[in-house]
Amino acid sequence: QVQLVESGGGLVQAGGSLRLSCAASGRSIFNIDVAWYRQAPGKQRDLVAESDDVGSTSYAESVKGRFTIFRLVADNTMYLQMNSLKPEDSGLYYCNMGTTWGQGIQVTVSS
């Protein structure tokens, strides 16, 4: 059974940084599409960043140049490095691998 467990969220001031982690079990994160999504209160879950099975990455326009998605195969963990955070980056962040989702982790950016 594949499971994803997120960590690293919290409260940060605008302009600060956070790194989200998503530890996978039950399957290797190598050679598979992985992604991070964000859901603000009352809104739909939107794609923030993705990395395909060969490592190519893409980002939502709103986070380009500030967020970086990467994975460490040795740790079987994917990450989302978030810099220059803005209040509008606040929300529940979910990692995704295939049909499996993490439980969601809260990120709150204060102005």
C-alpha positions as CSV (number, residue, x, y, z in Angstrom):
1,Q,0.0,0.0,0.0
2,V,1.4,3.4,-1.1
3,Q,1.4,6.1,1.5
4,L,2.5,9.7,1.5
5,V,3.2,11.6,4.7
6,E,3.8,15.4,4.6
7,S,5.7,17.6,7.1
8,G,7.3,21.0,7.3
9,G,4.3,23.3,7.2
10,G,3.6,26.1,9.7
11,L,3.3,29.8,10.1
12,V,5.8,32.1,8.5
13,Q,6.0,35.9,7.8
14,A,5.7,37.2,4.3
15,G,9.1,37.0,2.6
16,G,10.1,34.0,4.6
17,S,10.8,30.4,3.5
18,L,9.5,26.9,4.2
19,R,10.4,23.5,2.9
20,L,7.6,20.9,2.7
21,S,8.5,17.2,2.7
22,C,6.5,14.2,1.6
23,A,7.9,10.9,2.6
24,A,6.7,8.0,0.5
25,S,6.3,4.3,1.5
26,G,5.2,1.3,-0.5
27,R,6.6,2.4,-3.8
28,S,9.8,4.2,-4.9
29,I,9.4,7.8,-6.0
30,F,11.9,7.2,-8.8
31,N,10.6,7.3,-12.4
32,I,7.0,8.5,-11.6
33,D,5.2,11.8,-11.8
34,V,5.0,13.6,-8.5
35,A,3.3,16.9,-7.7
36,W,2.3,19.4,-5.0
37,Y,-1.2,21.0,-4.9
38,R,-2.6,23.8,-2.8
39,Q,-6.1,24.4,-1.6
40,A,-7.2,27.7,0.0
41,P,-10.3,27.9,2.1
42,G,-13.4,27.7,-0.1
43,K,-11.5,27.2,-3.2
44,Q,-10.6,24.2,-5.4
45,R,-7.3,22.3,-5.2
46,D,-4.8,23.7,-7.6
47,L,-1.6,22.4,-9.0
48,V,1.4,24.3,-7.7
49,A,4.4,22.3,-9.0
50,E,5.0,18.9,-10.7
51,S,8.0,16.8,-11.7
52,D,7.5,14.1,-14.3
53,D,9.0,10.7,-14.5
54,V,12.2,11.9,-16.1
55,G,12.6,14.9,-13.8
56,S,11.2,17.7,-15.9
57,T,9.4,20.3,-13.8
58,S,6.6,22.8,-14.2
59,Y,5.1,25.4,-12.0
60,A,2.0,27.5,-11.6
61,E,2.6,31.0,-12.8
62,S,2.0,32.4,-9.4
63,V,5.0,30.5,-7.9
64,K,7.5,30.5,-10.7
65,G,10.9,31.6,-9.6
66,R,10.0,31.2,-5.9
67,F,9.1,27.5,-5.5
68,T,11.2,24.5,-6.4
69,I,10.0,20.9,-6.5
70,F,12.6,18.2,-6.1
71,R,13.0,14.6,-4.9
72,L,15.7,12.6,-3.2
73,V,15.4,9.0,-4.3
74,A,17.7,7.8,-1.6
75,D,15.3,9.1,1.0
76,N,12.2,8.2,-1.0
77,T,11.0,11.8,-0.3
78,M,9.8,14.6,-2.4
79,Y,10.1,18.3,-1.4
80,L,8.7,21.7,-2.1
81,Q,11.1,24.5,-1.3
82,M,9.1,27.7,-1.0
83,N,10.9,31.1,-0.9
84,S,9.7,34.7,-0.8
85,L,6.4,33.5,0.5
86,K,3.3,35.7,0.2
87,P,0.0,35.7,2.1
88,E,-1.7,34.3,-1.0
89,D,0.5,31.2,-0.7
90,S,-1.4,30.2,2.4
91,G,-3.5,27.0,2.3
92,L,-3.5,23.3,2.7
93,Y,-0.7,21.7,0.6
94,Y,-1.0,18.2,-0.6
95,C,1.6,16.0,-2.2
96,N,0.5,13.6,-5.0
97,M,2.0,10.5,-6.6
98,G,-0.1,8.6,-9.1
99,T,-3.5,8.0,-7.4
100,T,-2.1,8.5,-3.9
101,W,-2.4,11.8,-1.9
102,G,-0.9,13.0,1.3
103,Q,-3.1,14.0,4.2
104,G,-2.5,17.7,3.6
105,I,-0.4,20.2,5.6
106,Q,-1.2,23.8,6.5
107,V,0.9,26.7,5.4
108,T,0.0,30.1,6.7
109,V,1.9,33.2,5.6
110,S,1.2,36.3,7.7
111,S,1.5,39.8,6.2
